[in-house]
Every structure is written in structure tokens, then in C-alpha cells.
């Protein structure tokens, strides 16, 4: 195996094959660049597109598609004058309604109103728009036109466009152009951290160039699968892809560069030094990337299409990043002389500085009191995890989804104050025409429904609409949908189905809850099995998995405190805990593998306890730098004016920093030193004697003097 690894490592590190590797990636980038710019054209941002075909609300949409264009968004134009509507106001709203009908995409016959409120201060006009394949972008174009018409000649009459159409348009405004902003922000974060880490004006360019190649390639692959293989991609998944590829690729680059720097001190020529660096670091990178990829692919078992699609999308990003960093980056590094490290060039025969650096001191400081350290650290993390009791991950309302206060949110507030709160987003019931009367009676008798339309027969179904008394994105509305379903399902022979946007949102929330309950234990079991195979032990995987879960709980607890008491968010999306779990567990295991494979390597040379200290000394700086890179790139998500993105970016960034600085470097090292050789049971390392904590304590003074 070692001979095979050496031959493979010799391809990007070869004196002439390195040029073939660089040429190959140049060709790939040239072919991929035009494709990666098309990714936003295949995004599906509508929640209805994420649900499985078996969902009741999706079945209603399928029936609706027979008599109205698919991708039809309902909207409400609401007018308001606090002193009371004038005759001119009413005339203007009536004229506006005629102009709305001429806007591209407006479905003929769907412009209804204006209808005045009972208090005479507000009016509403209902409009439905077929956005076609343009999705949110089509909604924004139509809404912009409506806002121009409604605002023209208003003379003090306030107007807003709300409903699902208005929210889709404002969501598109939030995310429009953010891909490039995120990309440049992530790039800036990576450059700054690499400059601080390497303290070289040149070296940072090579990991950044390689990360750029990985991003272009991964985005092109994702586009091809979304366009031709049915892969579901939405705006948030695409944004996370940019961040993850840059962060993970740079992490792998840090490990390769650190190991290459070590080998340059042991070899007088660059090419054999890189071969040895890849032979040593390559398996750890492949193992850690494979673990992350497999954990992400577990999301493919989700019911929710957005979650199901996110797994393969991000797995592709990590896989491409790994491949680029194991081939292109080494080739670029050996093309340049040692001077690329200037002004801190690693000289042949010089001592390795990590053996006497900060993390060597930390390891020796922990050694005499390892049990006290790990128990204290675990208790501290447990206290932080108590914040989980305040986490409200039951979903976000439309208003809570935005960090700001867009026009659609203002419009919903006005609408709810003067009309039934669910106006413009009705609950829809379809069933057998023969049972239309009993269906309408059951529907109208349901608490939470203000008005039910007369049944009409469309596409062979009785079709009814009911107006909610509660806001359509509230828990009260979801409870009403459940009551409507119970009532109409009980009508004999009606074969009734209940849909509408509130029903879609409810079904999305339920699918998300199902996915969380299924995937959390599944991902943990898969990660545990991979660690057992990789480390060839049982005790270490169990302990490491426990530290990752504890780290995740602590990060989520702290995040919950900040969301509730600092940021003032009203809650979190249903999928929030699952996505944070996936990133922190997968990436936490990533850093575990970086650390523990080096500890295992050093333990073979000496013993388990000395190996723990040597492994921390060699990888502590790399893991911490990698944590800052990945945390910095995820923190960029928090700049998006979207509550979900802000919460995800904050929680993952904080969790990664907690994991790399405290959990990996202190808690795991203390456990390694306390458990000793038994960490590696039942492998042969468990039978290799190691020094007692007392003996290590006697060594501490002389060791600290040496370091």
C-alpha cells in the first residue's frame, strides 16, 4: 500500500508529471467556467418544489396544474389611508387593477377587487402571477411593476404588495447578487487568515488559486446534475456551497503545506519532500474528506427536497476540493522553489519548530492533570449546552425570515389589521363533485376559517377556497389546516385533499421534523463506523464521537442564547438543528481525523501518551488555522439579510471555533493522556506500554525547558 501511495504521490510531485497535472486542471477550468455561471438558472426556491410527491399539498398542486399554469403565485396589493379612503383613492385602485391585468405573467381573470375594509381605511386587490421557470426572479419583475403602478399618483395613499408573491419578490431581492458578494467576502477572509498563518507575501496565492479551481469545477458539476439529472438546488444551498468549498479546500491546503514544510527540513530536494508529504498527509485528508462526504450523502435519505439535494451538492464540493488539493496544489508548490515560503523558508536540516511551539507547551501542561482538565472542560461544555432548552426551531414566519423589514412584511401587517389575516393565501380543498355540498359545509364549519367560496367544478374536481382568520404563516394557520383536513377527510366519498400555501408550509415543516429524527442518529452511526475502521480501534471512536456531540450541543446552546437575547430573532427554521449538526459533526470528525491519525503515527514511534503530546504539537497550529479559515468563511453567511443564513453562519462558525480551540486541542488531548494506550483498544497499540501520568509529570519540567 505504501508503494502504491508513493507512486500516486509522485504524479503531482514529479519533475515533469507536475506540468501534466497543471495542464489538466487548466483544461477543466476552461470547460467549467461557462457552466458555473448558469447555476442560478436551475435553482428551485419554492418550498412546494422541495416536498415529496406523496405530500397532500403537492397532490393539490398537481390537480391545480390541470386548470391553471404551474408556478402560479398569489399576491395582494393593499392600500391604506389612516384618515379614511377618498373617492379618488377608490378610483385609483380600480384603475390600477385594470393595469395589473396587463402585466406580463398575470393570470387572466385572477385580478379581483379592489375590496374596501369595513373601517373604510384600507383596500385590497388580489392578483395571481405565473412566474414560469423564472421562479423568484419572475415574481420580482411582476411585483416591481405592481409597486410602480400602485405608487404612481398616490398623493398620501400608502400601497404595498404582499402575499406569497410579495414575499418571493423580496426574498429574491435579498439574495440577488449575493453569490458574488459571498464569494469575494469568503476569498478576503481566506487571504487574511493565510497571510497571518504563513506570514508570506507569496505562499497564500497557491491555496487560493487551487480553491478557486475547486469552486469553478464543483459549481459546474452541480449545474450539470441540476439541469440534467434532477438534482434540487436552491439559493441557500448554492451560497453554502461557495463557503464550504473555499473553507474545506483551504483546510486541506493547510495540512498539505504544513506537512510539506516539515519534509523540506528533512529532504534537500523539493520533489521527494512533496512525495513524502503527500504519502503522510494524503491518507488523513482522504479519510477526513470521505467522512464528510459520506455524512453529507446521508442527507439523500431526507424527505425534503431542499435537504435531499443539499447533501449531494455539498458532497460534490468537498470531493472536488479534496481532489484539487491533492493534485493541483502539490504540483504548484513543487514548481516554485523554497523561496515561496519567504521570509520563513524551511531549510534542509533545520529543527521542526512545532516541537517547541505553543501546542507542545499546551500538551505538556495538560499531562500531569489530564483527568481534571477533561472533566472540567466537559462540565463547561455541558453548561453551555443548557442553552438548548431555549432553542425555538419550530419554523420562521415570513416576517421573521428577513433581518430587515421589506415591503411585503409591512403589507402583511396592514392587511392583518383591516382584513382576515389569511386574505390572498387561501386554504384550498378539492374533492369529488358529488360531495361538494357536504365538503363546503364541513370546510365552513371549521374553526379558523372566515369565509368559504361556492364550490366550482374544475378538471373533474370540486374546488373550494377558504380564508384563514390567522396569518397564513402562523402556527394558528397550521392548526387550522389540520382541523380542515380532519373535517373534510371525514366526509364520506369526498376523497378530499387540502392544499394552499399554508398547507405547503405545514407539510415542509413536518418533512423537516421527520428528516431530523431520521438523520441525526443515522449520521452519528455512520461517522462512528468510519472512525472505527480508520483508527482500527473501538474506544477512540466512541470517545471522539461523544466529544463531537457534546461540542455540537454546546454550540447550539450558545447560539440559542444569542438568537433569543442578543439578536432578538423570533425562532429558527425547522431544518436549522439538522444542518448545524451535519456541519459540526462532519467537520468536527474532520479535525479529529487530522489530530488522531498524527497521534497514532507518533504513538507507533513512541507510546500512546507521548504520541498524544507529539500529535498535538505537530497539528495544533494547523487545526486551529483551519478552524479559523472555515469559521471565517461560514461567518460570511451571517452577512446575508436572511435570518436562516445568519443563524446558520453564526452557529457553525462558533461551533467550529469551539471545536478546534477547546474540544480538539484540550478535551481530546486530555482524554488521550488520561486513557493512554486503552484509547486504541483492541488494536496492537493498546498492548504497547506507555508511561504513567506520574512519570509524565516528572518529564514535564525538562520537556518544557526543551520546548
TASUL-V945677 format. One record per backbone hydrogen bond with DSSP energy under -1.0 kcal/mol. NH is the residue of the N-H (numbers start at 1). CO is the residue of the C=O. E is the energy in kcal/mol with one decimal. If there is no record, write none. Layout:
# TASUL-V945677
{{NH:CO:E} {NH:CO:E}}
This chain:
# TASUL-V945677
{{5:1:-2.8} {6:2:-2.3} {7:3:-2.1} {8:4:-2.5} {9:5:-2.6} {10:6:-1.4} {11:8:-1.4} {13:9:-1.2} {18:14:-1.1} {21:17:-2.0} {22:18:-2.2} {23:19:-2.4} {24:20:-2.5} {25:21:-2.0} {26:22:-1.9} {27:23:-2.1} {28:24:-2.1} {29:25:-2.4} {30:26:-2.2} {31:27:-2.1} {32:28:-2.5} {33:29:-2.5} {36:32:-2.2} {38:35:-2.0} {39:36:-1.1} {41:38:-1.5} {42:39:-1.8} {44:233:-3.4} {49:46:-1.4} {50:47:-1.4} {55:52:-1.8} {59:55:-1.8} {60:56:-1.6} {61:57:-1.8} {62:58:-2.3} {63:59:-1.7} {64:60:-2.7} {65:61:-2.0} {66:63:-1.8} {67:64:-1.5} {68:64:-1.6} {73:129:-3.2} {75:127:-3.0} {76:162:-1.8} {77:125:-2.9} {78:160:-2.7} {79:123:-2.7} {80:158:-2.3} {81:121:-2.5} {84:81:-1.8} {85:120:-3.0} {90:86:-2.0} {91:87:-2.1} {92:88:-2.5} {93:89:-2.5} {94:90:-1.9} {95:91:-2.3} {96:92:-2.9} {97:93:-2.0} {98:94:-1.3} {99:95:-1.6} {100:96:-2.8} {101:97:-1.4} {102:99:-1.2} {103:100:-1.8} {106:103:-1.9} {107:128:-2.4} {110:107:-1.9} {112:126:-2.4} {115:124:-2.4} {117:122:-3.0} {120:117:-1.3} {123:79:-1.7} {124:115:-2.0} {125:77:-2.2} {126:112:-2.9} {127:75:-2.3} {129:73:-2.5} {130:105:-3.6} {131:71:-2.3} {134:131:-1.6} {137:134:-1.5} {139:135:-1.9} {140:136:-2.5} {141:137:-1.8} {142:138:-1.9} {143:139:-2.7} {144:140:-2.7} {145:141:-1.7} {146:142:-2.2} {147:143:-2.9} {148:144:-1.9} {149:145:-2.1} {150:146:-3.1} {151:147:-1.9} {152:148:-1.1} {154:151:-1.2} {158:80:-2.3} {160:78:-2.1} {162:76:-3.1} {165:74:-2.5} {166:162:-1.0} {167:163:-2.2} {168:164:-2.3} {169:165:-2.1} {170:166:-2.3} {171:167:-2.5} {172:168:-2.0} {173:169:-1.8} {174:170:-1.9} {175:171:-2.0} {176:172:-2.0} {178:175:-2.1} {181:177:-1.3} {182:178:-3.7} {183:179:-2.3} {184:180:-2.5} {185:181:-2.4} {186:182:-3.1} {187:183:-2.3} {188:184:-2.4} {189:185:-2.3} {190:186:-2.5} {191:187:-2.5} {192:188:-2.4} {193:189:-2.3} {194:190:-2.6} {195:191:-2.5} {196:192:-2.1} {197:193:-2.6} {198:194:-3.1} {199:195:-1.9} {205:202:-1.9} {206:203:-1.2} {208:204:-1.7} {209:205:-2.9} {210:206:-2.2} {211:207:-2.5} {212:208:-2.3} {213:209:-2.1} {214:210:-2.2} {215:211:-2.4} {216:212:-2.4} {217:213:-2.3} {218:214:-2.8} {219:215:-2.5} {220:216:-1.8} {221:217:-2.2} {222:218:-2.5} {223:219:-2.3} {224:220:-2.3} {225:221:-2.1} {226:222:-2.5} {227:223:-2.8} {228:224:-2.0} {229:225:-2.0} {231:225:-1.7} {238:234:-2.2} {239:235:-2.2} {240:236:-2.4} {241:237:-2.2} {242:238:-1.9} {243:239:-1.8} {244:240:-3.2} {245:241:-2.6} {246:242:-1.8} {247:243:-2.6} {248:244:-3.2} {249:245:-2.1} {250:246:-1.8} {251:247:-1.9} {252:248:-2.2} {253:249:-2.1} {254:250:-2.5} {255:251:-1.7} {256:252:-2.2} {257:253:-3.0} {258:254:-2.2} {259:255:-2.1} {260:256:-2.7} {261:257:-2.5} {262:258:-1.8} {263:259:-2.3} {264:260:-2.1} {266:263:-1.1} {267:263:-1.5} {273:269:-1.2} {274:270:-2.5} {275:271:-2.2} {276:272:-2.2} {277:273:-2.2} {278:274:-2.9} {279:275:-2.2} {280:276:-2.0} {281:277:-3.2} {282:278:-2.2} {285:281:-2.3} {286:282:-3.0} {287:283:-2.7} {288:284:-2.6} {289:285:-2.8} {290:286:-2.5} {291:287:-2.0} {292:288:-2.2} {293:289:-2.8} {294:290:-2.8} {295:291:-2.5} {296:292:-2.6} {297:293:-2.5} {298:294:-1.1} {299:296:-1.7} {300:297:-1.9} {301:298:-1.8} {302:299:-2.0} {305:50:-5.7} {308:304:-3.1} {309:305:-2.7} {310:306:-1.6} {311:307:-1.5} {313:309:-2.0} {314:310:-2.7} {315:311:-2.4} {316:312:-2.4} {317:313:-1.6} {318:314:-2.4} {319:315:-2.6} {320:316:-2.7} {321:317:-2.2} {322:318:-2.5} {323:319:-2.3} {324:320:-2.6} {325:321:-2.3} {326:322:-1.8} {328:324:-1.3} {329:324:-1.6} {331:327:-1.7} {332:328:-2.6} {333:329:-2.6} {334:330:-2.2} {335:331:-1.2} {336:332:-1.3} {340:337:-2.0} {341:338:-2.4} {342:339:-1.8} {344:341:-1.9} {349:265:-3.1} {350:347:-2.1} {355:352:-1.3} {356:353:-1.6} {357:354:-1.0} {361:357:-1.7} {362:358:-2.2} {363:359:-2.3} {364:360:-2.2} {365:361:-2.2} {366:362:-2.0} {367:363:-1.7} {369:366:-1.7} {373:369:-2.2} {374:370:-2.5} {375:371:-2.3} {376:372:-2.3} {377:373:-2.5} {378:374:-2.4} {379:375:-2.4} {380:376:-2.3} {381:377:-2.4} {382:378:-2.2} {383:379:-2.3} {384:380:-2.2} {385:381:-2.0} {386:383:-1.1} {387:384:-1.4} {388:385:-2.2} {389:386:-1.8} {390:387:-1.8} {391:388:-1.8} {395:572:-2.2} {401:397:-1.2} {403:641:-1.3} {410:406:-1.8} {411:407:-2.7} {412:408:-1.9} {413:409:-1.9} {414:410:-2.2} {415:411:-2.8} {416:412:-2.7} {417:413:-1.3} {419:415:-2.4} {422:468:-2.2} {423:420:-2.2} {425:422:-1.9} {427:466:-2.9} {428:499:-1.9} {429:464:-2.4} {430:497:-2.3} {431:462:-1.5} {432:494:-2.6} {435:432:-1.5} {436:433:-1.6} {439:435:-2.4} {440:436:-2.5} {441:437:-2.3} {442:438:-2.6} {443:439:-2.7} {444:440:-2.9} {445:441:-1.6} {446:443:-1.3} {449:446:-1.6} {450:467:-3.3} {453:465:-3.0} {456:463:-1.8} {458:461:-2.9} {461:458:-2.0} {462:431:-3.0} {463:456:-3.4} {464:429:-2.5} {466:427:-2.7} {467:451:-2.7} {469:448:-2.3} {474:471:-1.9} {478:474:-1.8} {479:475:-2.5} {480:476:-1.8} {481:477:-2.3} {482:478:-2.0} {483:479:-2.1} {484:480:-2.8} {485:481:-2.6} {486:482:-2.4} {487:483:-2.3} {488:484:-2.9} {489:485:-2.2} {491:488:-1.1} {494:491:-1.7} {497:430:-2.4} {499:428:-3.1} {504:500:-2.3} {505:501:-2.6} {506:502:-2.2} {507:503:-2.5} {508:504:-2.4} {509:505:-2.3} {510:506:-2.2} {511:507:-2.3} {512:508:-2.3} {513:509:-2.1} {514:510:-2.2} {515:511:-2.4} {516:512:-2.2} {517:513:-2.2} {518:514:-1.9} {519:515:-3.1} {520:516:-1.9} {522:518:-1.1} {523:519:-2.9} {524:520:-1.7} {525:521:-2.4} {526:522:-2.2} {527:523:-2.6} {528:524:-2.3} {529:525:-2.2} {530:526:-2.3} {531:527:-2.4} {532:528:-2.1} {533:529:-2.0} {534:530:-2.7} {535:531:-3.1} {536:532:-1.0} {538:681:-2.8} {539:681:-1.5} {540:679:-1.5} {542:538:-1.6} {543:539:-2.4} {544:540:-3.0} {545:541:-2.5} {546:542:-1.9} {547:543:-2.1} {548:544:-1.9} {549:545:-2.2} {550:546:-2.3} {551:547:-2.3} {552:548:-2.5} {553:549:-2.5} {554:550:-2.3} {555:551:-2.5} {556:552:-2.5} {557:553:-2.2} {558:554:-2.4} {559:555:-2.3} {560:556:-2.4} {561:557:-1.7} {562:558:-2.2} {563:559:-2.8} {564:560:-2.2} {565:561:-2.6} {566:562:-1.9} {567:562:-3.1} {569:563:-2.3} {572:392:-2.4} {576:573:-1.5} {579:575:-2.3} {580:576:-2.5} {581:577:-2.4} {582:578:-2.6} {583:579:-2.3} {584:580:-2.9} {585:581:-2.9} {586:582:-2.2} {587:583:-2.5} {588:584:-2.1} {589:585:-2.3} {590:586:-1.6} {591:587:-2.0} {592:588:-2.0} {593:589:-2.6} {594:590:-2.0} {595:591:-2.4} {596:592:-3.6} {597:593:-2.3} {599:595:-2.4} {600:596:-2.7} {601:597:-1.9} {602:598:-2.6} {603:599:-2.5} {604:600:-1.8} {606:602:-1.7} {611:607:-2.5} {612:608:-1.7} {613:609:-1.5} {614:610:-2.8} {615:611:-2.8} {616:612:-1.9} {617:613:-2.5} {618:614:-2.1} {619:615:-2.0} {620:616:-2.9} {623:619:-3.3} {624:620:-2.3} {625:621:-2.4} {626:622:-2.8} {627:623:-2.5} {628:624:-2.2} {629:625:-2.2} {630:626:-2.6} {631:627:-2.8} {632:628:-2.4} {633:629:-2.3} {634:630:-2.3} {635:631:-2.3} {637:634:-1.5} {638:635:-1.2} {639:636:-1.8} {640:637:-1.7} {642:640:-2.6} {643:401:-2.3} {646:642:-2.6} {647:643:-2.8} {648:644:-2.6} {649:645:-2.8} {650:646:-2.4} {651:647:-2.6} {652:648:-2.4} {653:649:-2.2} {654:650:-2.8} {655:651:-2.5} {656:652:-2.5} {657:653:-2.0} {658:654:-2.7} {659:655:-2.3} {660:656:-2.8} {661:657:-2.4} {662:658:-1.7} {663:658:-2.0} {664:659:-3.9} {666:662:-1.8} {667:662:-2.2} {668:663:-3.0} {670:666:-2.6} {671:667:-2.3} {672:668:-2.7} {673:669:-2.4} {674:670:-2.2} {675:671:-3.0} {676:672:-1.9} {678:675:-1.3} {679:676:-1.9} {680:677:-1.8} {681:678:-1.5} {683:680:-2.4} {686:683:-1.4} {687:684:-1.6} {688:685:-1.3} {696:692:-2.4} {697:693:-2.2} {698:694:-1.7} {699:695:-1.5} {700:696:-1.2} {703:699:-2.6} {704:700:-3.0} {705:701:-1.7} {706:702:-1.9} {707:703:-2.4}}
